[in-house]
Amino acid sequence: MALIRSRVEAVAAALTGVDLRAVEVIESGDPQYKAVARVASVYGPPGVALVVGNALVSYRLSLPGEVYWEEFADHLESRGPRLQPEKAAEIVAEFIRSSRGNRMVLEQKIARLRRAAPALAELARNPFSYTDLTSLIALLRRSLQVRGDEKTVVFAAKMAYYFYRALGLAVRGREEVPLPVDRRMALLTSTSRMVEAPPEEIMASLRREALKAWRSVSEASGIPMLNLDALVWLPARGIERLLRTGLGVARDEYARRLVSQSRGLIGWAKARRIAAEVLYREPVTRR
């Protein structure tokens, strides 16, 4: 199924002109950013390996991602700086064995951490070598023998960006990191009609089309993909339930959150325009 180019252009036009300062304010309010910042404050730069290791197994969660990452930060803070980030694979495996939020396909995830262990140890030893996120993705791709746009790999890059940003470090390569297309982003891809398919179909077989759509939006709007992710993803928490109430209700709440989460740097008129294009229609359903 091809992209609907007119819809890609409409979404990009709505987002064009959003100041990156507004996006950074939104990111700073992300509960996942706050959780990662807590880890950074305890472990310093080598702690990026702990964050990346956890990101690699952050799928099929039994808690919302925001809650799960708070649980992870609580776990690491309770153990203090005596943990060695060079052993990130072991530390994360120990955590998920007792986690409330990461119980499904546990052995598969632990096996994945074992495969990633050399890369995570390298990251802990040389954290400043991977502030270019393209280098980090290449490291993880080689270790796991997966595509560079595999969902958890690009999510790991996003969380590494949050980690480095929390330490005040400059991060390169944001423009090259694809968006993590999770269920929420698949829903927004469907409601925006950039890809005319149900969210579950986008997740299952049209993920690359969704990535192309959002990459085109990023290029046309001038917002790096990694920053674009937070801008459109965070206001959409629980949006599926709101859509069942009504498209107008969902748009109003999405716009309200954009204004609130950006602390007014995105005005109401701009927020309404973004909401109208991202939530253009109810999600596609297949009978």
C-alpha positions in Angstrom: 0.0 0.0 0.0 1.5 3.3 -1.1 1.7 6.5 0.9 -1.0 9.1 0.4 1.3 12.0 -0.6 -1.3 14.7 -0.1 -1.8 13.6 3.5 1.9 13.5 4.1 2.2 17.1 2.8 -0.8 18.2 4.9 0.7 16.8 8.2 4.1 18.3 7.3 2.6 21.7 6.6 0.8 21.7 10.0 4.0 20.9 11.8 6.2 23.3 9.9 7.2 26.3 12.1 7.1 24.5 15.4 10.2 25.8 17.3 12.6 23.1 18.4 12.6 24.7 21.9 8.9 23.7 22.2 9.8 20.2 21.3 12.6 20.1 23.9 10.2 21.4 26.5 7.7 18.6 25.6 10.5 16.0 25.7 11.6 17.2 29.2 8.1 16.5 30.4 8.1 13.0 29.1 8.0 10.5 32.0 10.4 8.3 30.1 12.9 11.2 29.9 12.5 11.9 33.6 13.2 8.2 34.4 16.3 8.2 32.2 17.5 11.4 33.8 17.3 9.7 37.2 19.5 6.9 35.9 22.0 9.4 34.5 22.2 11.2 37.8 23.2 8.0 39.6 25.5 6.3 37.1 26.9 9.1 34.9 27.8 8.5 31.3 28.4 4.7 31.5 24.8 4.3 32.6 23.7 4.8 29.0 24.4 1.0 28.6 21.7 0.3 31.3 19.2 2.5 29.5 19.9 1.0 26.1 19.8 -2.5 27.4 16.4 -1.9 28.9 15.1 -0.3 25.7 16.1 -3.4 23.7 13.6 -5.5 25.8 10.9 -2.9 26.1 8.3 -4.7 24.0 5.1 -6.6 24.9 4.9 -4.8 28.2 2.2 -5.4 30.8 2.3 -1.8 32.0 2.3 1.5 30.0 5.8 2.4 28.9 5.9 5.5 31.0 5.1 3.5 34.2 7.5 0.7 33.2 10.4 3.1 32.9 9.6 4.6 36.3 9.8 1.1 37.7 13.2 0.7 36.0 14.6 3.9 37.5 13.2 3.0 40.9 15.0 -0.3 40.7 18.4 1.2 39.7 18.2 4.0 42.3 17.5 1.5 45.1 20.7 -0.3 44.2 22.8 2.8 44.0 26.0 3.4 42.1 27.6 0.1 43.2 26.2 -1.6 40.1 28.6 -1.8 37.2 27.2 -0.6 33.9 29.7 -2.9 32.1 27.4 -5.7 33.2 24.3 -4.0 31.8 23.0 -7.2 30.2 23.1 -9.1 33.5 21.6 -6.1 35.5 18.7 -5.6 33.1 18.0 -9.4 33.0 17.9 -9.4 36.8 15.5 -6.4 36.7 13.0 -7.9 34.2 12.9 -11.2 36.1 11.2 -9.3 39.0 9.5 -6.5 37.0 5.8 -6.0 37.1 5.8 -4.4 33.7 7.9 -6.8 31.6 6.7 -10.3 32.2 5.9 -11.6 28.7 8.3 -13.7 26.6 10.8 -13.3 29.4 13.3 -16.0 28.2 13.3 -14.5 24.7 14.2 -11.1 26.1 16.9 -12.6 28.4 18.4 -14.4 25.3 18.3 -11.0 23.5 20.2 -9.4 26.3 22.9 -12.1 26.1 23.4 -11.4 22.4 23.6 -7.7 23.1 26.0 -8.1 26.1 29.3 -7.3 24.2 27.7 -4.2 22.6 26.4 -3.0 26.0 29.8 -3.5 27.6 31.5 -1.5 24.8 28.9 1.2 25.3 29.5 1.4 29.0 33.3 1.6 28.5 33.2 4.2 25.8 29.9 6.2 26.2 31.2 9.3 24.5 31.9 7.4 21.3 28.2 6.8 20.7 26.8 10.3 21.1 26.5 10.0 17.3 23.3 7.9 17.3 24.1 6.4 13.9 27.2 4.8 15.5 25.1 3.4 18.3 22.5 1.9 15.9 25.4 0.3 13.9 26.8 -1.2 17.1 23.4 -2.7 18.1 22.6 -3.8 14.6 25.9 -5.8 14.4 25.4 -7.3 17.8 21.8 -8.4 17.4 22.1 -9.1 13.6 18.9 -7.1 12.9 18.0 -4.2 10.5 19.0 -0.7 11.6 15.3 0.3 11.6 14.2 -2.5 13.9 11.7 -1.0 16.4 13.6 -1.7 19.6 16.9 -0.6 18.1 15.6 2.8 17.1 13.8 3.0 20.5 17.1 2.3 22.2 18.6 5.2 20.2 15.8 7.5 21.3 16.4 6.6 25.0 20.1 7.1 24.5 19.4 10.5 23.2 17.3 11.3 26.3 20.2 10.0 28.5 22.9 12.1 26.8 20.6 15.1 26.7 20.0 14.7 30.5 23.8 15.0 31.0 24.0 18.1 28.8 25.9 16.3 26.0 25.5 17.2 22.3 23.9 14.4 20.3 24.4 14.0 16.6 22.5 11.8 14.1 18.9 12.7 15.3 17.9 13.2 11.6 18.9 9.7 10.7 17.1 7.8 13.4 13.7 6.5 12.3 10.7 6.9 14.6 9.9 3.8 16.7 6.6 2.7 15.2 4.7 1.3 18.2 1.0 0.9 18.5 0.4 4.6 19.3 2.4 5.7 16.2 0.6 3.1 14.1 -2.7 4.6 15.3 -1.6 8.1 14.3 -0.4 6.9 11.0 -3.9 5.6 10.4 -5.8 8.5 11.7 -3.7 11.0 9.7 -4.4 8.8 6.6 -0.8 9.0 5.5 -1.2 5.3 5.1 -4.8 4.1 4.7 -4.8 1.0 6.7 -5.8 -0.2 10.2 -3.2 0.4 13.0 -2.8 -3.4 13.5 -2.1 -3.9 9.8 0.5 -1.0 9.9 2.2 -2.7 12.8 2.1 -6.2 11.2 3.0 -5.5 7.6 3.1 -1.8 6.7 5.6 -0.5 9.2 8.1 0.5 6.5 5.4 2.5 4.8 4.7 4.3 8.1 8.4 5.0 8.5 8.6 6.5 5.0 5.6 8.7 5.8 7.1 10.1 9.0 10.5 10.5 7.4 8.9 12.6 4.6 7.1 14.7 7.3 10.4 15.2 9.1 12.2 16.3 6.0 9.4 18.7 4.9 8.8 20.2 8.3 12.5 20.5 9.3 11.9 18.7 12.6 14.4 15.8 13.1 12.7 12.5 13.3 13.7 11.7 16.8 12.2 15.1 18.0 9.2 14.6 15.8 8.4 11.4 17.7 7.9 13.1 21.1 6.0 16.0 19.5 3.3 13.8 18.0 3.5 10.8 20.3 3.3 12.3 23.8 0.0 14.2 23.4 -1.6 11.0 22.0 -1.5 9.0 25.2 -4.9 7.3 25.6 -6.1 8.9 22.4 -7.8 5.6 21.2 -10.3 5.9 24.1 -10.9 9.5 23.3 -11.5 8.7 19.6 -14.3 6.4 20.7 -15.9 9.4 22.4 -15.7 11.4 19.2 -13.2 12.8 16.7 -13.8 16.4 17.9 -13.2 15.5 21.5 -10.0 13.7 20.7 -8.7 16.7 18.6 -9.5 19.2 21.3 -7.7 17.1 24.0 -4.7 16.5 21.7 -4.4 20.2 21.0 -4.9 21.1 24.7 -2.0 18.7 25.6 0.2 20.2 22.9 -0.2 23.7 24.4 0.2 22.4 28.0 3.1 20.1 27.4 5.0 22.8 25.4 4.2 25.4 28.1 2.5 27.6 25.6 5.3 27.7 23.1 2.9 26.0 20.7 -0.2 28.3 20.6 -3.8 27.1 20.5 -4.3 27.9 16.8 -1.2 25.9 15.8 -2.1 23.1 18.1 -5.6 22.9 16.7 -4.1 22.7 13.1 -1.7 19.9 14.1 -4.5 18.0 15.8 -6.8 18.3 12.8 -4.2 16.8 10.5 -2.7 14.1 12.8 -6.3 13.1 13.9 -7.7 13.7 10.4 -10.2 10.8 10.5 -11.0 7.9 12.8 -8.6 5.0 12.4 -9.2 2.7 9.4 -11.1 -0.5 10.2 -11.3 -3.7 8.1 -14.6 -5.5 8.1 
